Amino acid sequence: MGEINSSIKLSSIKHDLKKQQRQLIFKRIISNKLIITGGWITFFLFLITMLGPILSTYDPYEMIVTEKLQGPSTEHLLGTDNLGRDLLSRIVYGAQVSMGVGFSVTILSSIFGLIIGLYASYYRFLDQLFMRICDGLMAIPSILLAIALMAALGPMIQNVVIALSIVYTPFIARAVRSVALVVREETYIEAMHAQGASQRRIIWNHIMPNTFSPLIVQATFIFAEAILTEAALSFLGAGVPAPNPSWGNILYDGKLVIFNGWWMTVFPGIMIALSVLGLNLLGDGLRDLLDPHARKSKK
């Protein structure tokens, strides 16, 4: 009877501790202005992306030549482009492309960067191979490497995702490797070796969970960088092919009529700036929340 009561008390204590931890994390998130501001901006952009077809009343591909380069009005809230297409519809549908490319690049580069970083930190011979390749890729400016890859792959949305994933995977791999190298030298990892644990179990069950915090923070910055780089590629004519709408494509069309149709560059530019600002604020907030050293330095 006493053992049952003690086990019940122990489970109750564990439940209370977990509840207190959740409350503490929630309070830290609420008190972090960067996370709140960046989170709301990012949520707003994702809402536009998901509700794009509902928000737009015009076909983003429909060209009405007689209505080209009309300024913002009650009929066309953000005006029309140089081919008579509704700019609001183009921007809303373009959010699906730009945000979709950024999200896909973030997922792919995080997966491959995590794998490369973990195995490079654990196996010395792989470390030399993988890190030299990463050094070579990171030595080239991101936009130049992306342009070169797009020239080889061809202008398609899928190729943009592949090219940008190759560009940003080394950044994730470097971040993961730096953390995993420290964890690899911990005493409990040595104890796992002494107990005969398999290398796969040590890597994925004990080292990998410790890399989640820097991985999440780095992923938010990669998300912002991918959106910005995709816009730059499309602006240069090497990214998402026309007539598919993306924020970079709309800017490309707008530069041709910048003096007669300012709205074609201002509104997509605002969307790009908002997405990068929101994700960078979110990343800074998450870094402050997840990194104890950052919190101590601010006190």
C-alpha positions in Angstrom: 0.0 0.0 0.0 2.8 2.4 0.9 4.6 1.6 -2.4 1.5 2.4 -4.4 1.1 5.8 -2.5 4.7 6.6 -3.1 4.5 5.8 -6.9 1.3 8.0 -7.1 3.1 10.9 -5.4 6.1 10.4 -7.7 4.0 10.5 -10.8 2.2 13.6 -9.4 5.5 15.4 -8.8 6.6 14.6 -12.4 3.3 15.9 -13.7 3.7 19.1 -11.8 7.3 19.6 -12.9 6.3 19.1 -16.6 3.4 21.6 -16.1 5.8 24.1 -14.5 8.3 23.7 -17.4 5.5 24.3 -20.0 4.3 27.4 -18.1 7.9 28.7 -18.0 8.4 28.1 -21.7 5.1 29.8 -22.4 6.0 32.8 -20.3 9.4 33.1 -22.0 7.7 33.1 -25.4 5.1 35.6 -24.5 7.8 37.9 -23.0 10.0 37.7 -26.1 8.9 40.6 -28.3 11.0 39.3 -31.2 9.2 36.0 -31.3 5.8 37.6 -31.0 6.4 40.2 -33.7 8.2 37.8 -36.1 5.6 35.1 -35.4 2.7 37.4 -36.3 4.3 38.6 -39.5 5.1 35.1 -40.6 1.6 33.8 -39.6 0.1 36.6 -41.7 2.2 35.7 -44.7 1.3 32.0 -44.4 -2.3 32.9 -44.1 -2.1 34.8 -47.4 -0.4 31.8 -48.9 -3.0 29.3 -47.8 -6.0 31.5 -48.6 -4.7 32.9 -51.9 -7.3 31.4 -54.2 -10.1 32.7 -51.8 -8.7 36.2 -51.5 -8.1 36.8 -55.2 -11.1 37.6 -57.4 -9.2 37.6 -60.7 -7.3 35.0 -62.6 -3.5 35.8 -62.1 -2.9 34.7 -65.7 -5.8 36.6 -67.4 -4.5 39.4 -69.6 -6.8 42.4 -70.4 -4.7 44.6 -72.6 -7.2 47.5 -72.4 -6.6 47.6 -68.6 -2.9 47.5 -68.5 -0.9 49.7 -66.1 -3.9 50.9 -64.2 -3.1 52.3 -60.8 -4.6 51.1 -57.5 -8.4 51.5 -57.6 -11.6 50.0 -56.1 -11.7 47.5 -59.0 -8.1 46.5 -58.8 -6.9 47.2 -55.3 -3.2 47.1 -56.2 -3.5 48.0 -59.8 -2.7 46.0 -62.9 0.6 45.1 -64.6 2.0 45.8 -68.0 -0.2 43.0 -69.5 -3.4 44.0 -67.8 -3.3 41.2 -65.1 -4.6 42.0 -61.6 -1.6 42.7 -59.4 -3.2 41.6 -56.1 -4.0 38.2 -57.6 -0.4 37.9 -59.0 1.1 38.8 -55.6 -1.3 36.5 -53.6 -0.6 33.5 -56.0 3.1 34.5 -56.0 3.2 34.1 -52.3 2.4 30.4 -52.8 5.4 30.1 -55.1 7.9 32.2 -53.2 6.9 30.9 -49.7 6.6 27.4 -51.0 10.1 27.5 -52.5 11.5 29.0 -49.3 9.8 26.3 -47.2 10.9 23.4 -49.4 14.4 24.7 -49.5 14.4 25.0 -45.7 13.2 21.4 -45.2 15.5 19.8 -47.8 18.6 21.7 -46.7 17.8 21.0 -43.0 17.5 17.2 -43.7 20.7 16.9 -45.8 22.6 19.4 -43.6 21.6 17.4 -40.5 22.8 14.1 -41.9 26.1 15.6 -43.3 26.8 17.5 -40.0 26.1 14.5 -37.8 28.2 12.0 -39.7 31.0 14.5 -40.3 31.3 15.2 -36.6 31.4 11.4 -35.8 33.7 10.0 -38.5 37.0 11.8 -39.0 37.5 10.7 -42.6 34.0 11.9 -43.6 34.6 15.1 -41.8 37.6 15.9 -44.1 35.6 15.0 -47.2 32.3 16.7 -46.4 33.8 19.9 -44.9 36.1 20.5 -47.8 33.1 20.2 -50.2 31.1 22.6 -47.9 34.1 25.0 -47.8 34.2 25.0 -51.6 30.5 25.7 -52.0 30.5 28.4 -49.2 33.5 30.1 -50.8 31.2 31.1 -53.8 28.6 33.9 -53.1 25.2 32.3 -52.7 23.6 34.2 -55.6 26.4 33.4 -58.0 26.3 29.7 -57.1 22.5 29.7 -57.5 22.8 31.3 -61.0 25.4 28.8 -62.1 23.2 25.8 -60.9 20.1 27.3 -62.6 22.1 27.7 -65.8 22.9 23.9 -65.6 19.5 22.7 -64.5 17.2 25.0 -66.4 14.4 27.5 -65.4 11.8 25.4 -63.5 10.3 25.8 -60.0 11.6 22.3 -59.0 15.1 23.2 -60.2 15.0 26.4 -58.1 14.3 24.3 -55.0 17.1 21.9 -55.9 19.6 24.7 -56.6 18.9 26.6 -53.5 19.0 23.4 -51.4 22.5 22.8 -52.6 23.5 26.4 -51.9 22.2 26.4 -48.3 22.9 22.8 -47.2 26.5 23.6 -46.2 25.4 26.3 -43.8 23.1 23.8 -42.0 25.8 21.2 -42.0 28.4 23.5 -40.5 26.0 24.6 -37.7 25.1 21.0 -36.9 28.7 19.8 -37.0 29.9 22.5 -34.6 27.4 21.5 -32.0 27.7 17.7 -32.6 31.5 17.9 -32.1 31.1 19.3 -28.6 28.4 16.7 -27.7 30.6 13.9 -29.1 33.2 14.6 -26.4 30.8 14.5 -23.5 31.3 11.9 -20.8 27.9 10.2 -21.3 28.8 9.6 -25.0 32.0 7.8 -23.8 29.9 5.8 -21.4 27.6 4.7 -24.2 30.7 3.6 -26.1 31.8 1.6 -23.1 28.4 -0.1 -22.8 28.7 -1.2 -26.4 26.0 1.0 -27.9 26.0 1.0 -31.7 27.4 4.0 -33.5 24.0 4.6 -35.2 22.2 4.7 -31.9 24.8 7.1 -30.4 24.5 9.4 -33.5 20.7 9.5 -33.8 19.5 8.9 -30.2 22.0 10.9 -28.2 23.9 13.4 -30.4 21.1 14.4 -32.8 18.6 15.7 -30.2 21.2 18.2 -28.9 21.4 19.8 -32.4 17.7 20.7 -32.7 18.0 24.1 -31.1 20.7 25.6 -33.4 19.1 23.7 -36.3 15.7 25.4 -35.8 17.3 28.8 -35.4 19.4 28.4 -38.5 16.4 27.1 -40.5 14.5 30.3 -40.0 17.4 32.3 -41.4 17.7 29.9 -44.3 14.0 30.3 -45.0 14.4 34.1 -45.3 17.5 33.8 -47.4 15.8 31.3 -49.7 12.9 33.7 -50.3 15.3 36.5 -51.0 17.5 34.5 -53.3 14.5 33.1 -55.2 13.3 36.7 -55.8 16.7 37.7 -57.0 17.0 34.8 -59.4 13.5 35.5 -60.8 14.3 39.2 -61.0 17.4 38.3 -63.1 15.3 35.9 -65.3 17.1 32.8 -64.0 14.5 31.6 -61.5 10.8 30.8 -61.7 9.8 31.0 -65.4 7.1 33.2 -66.7 4.1 33.4 -66.7 4.1 31.7 -63.2 3.7 34.4 -60.6 6.3 34.9 -58.0 7.4 38.0 -56.2 10.6 38.1 -58.1 8.9 37.7 -61.4 6.5 40.6 -60.6 9.6 42.8 -59.8 11.2 41.7 -63.1 8.1 42.9 -65.0 7.9 46.0 -62.9 11.4 47.2 -63.7 10.4 47.6 -67.3 7.8 50.2 -66.4 9.1 51.5 -63.1 8.4 55.1 -64.0 4.9 54.5 -65.3 3.8 51.7 -62.9 5.5 52.2 -59.5 3.0 49.8 -57.9 4.5 46.9 -59.7 7.7 47.2 -57.8 6.5 48.7 -54.5 3.9 46.1 -53.5 5.9 42.9 -54.2 8.9 44.6 -52.7 6.9 45.2 -49.5 5.9 41.5 -49.4 9.5 40.3 -49.8 10.7 42.8 -47.1 7.9 41.7 -44.7 8.8 38.0 -45.1 12.5 38.5 -44.6 11.9 40.8 -41.6 9.4 38.4 -40.0 11.6 35.3 -40.3 14.7 37.1 -39.1 12.9 38.5 -36.1 11.5 35.0 -35.4 15.0 33.5 -35.7 16.6 36.1 -33.4 13.8 35.5 -30.8 14.2 31.7 -31.0 18.0 32.1 -30.6 17.5 34.1 -27.5 14.9 31.6 -26.2 16.9 28.4 -26.9 20.4 29.6 -26.3 21.1 30.0 -22.6 24.4 31.8 -23.3 22.5 34.5 -25.2 20.0 34.9 -22.3 22.9 35.3 -19.8 24.7 37.9 -21.9 21.6 40.1 -22.0 21.1 40.1 -18.2 
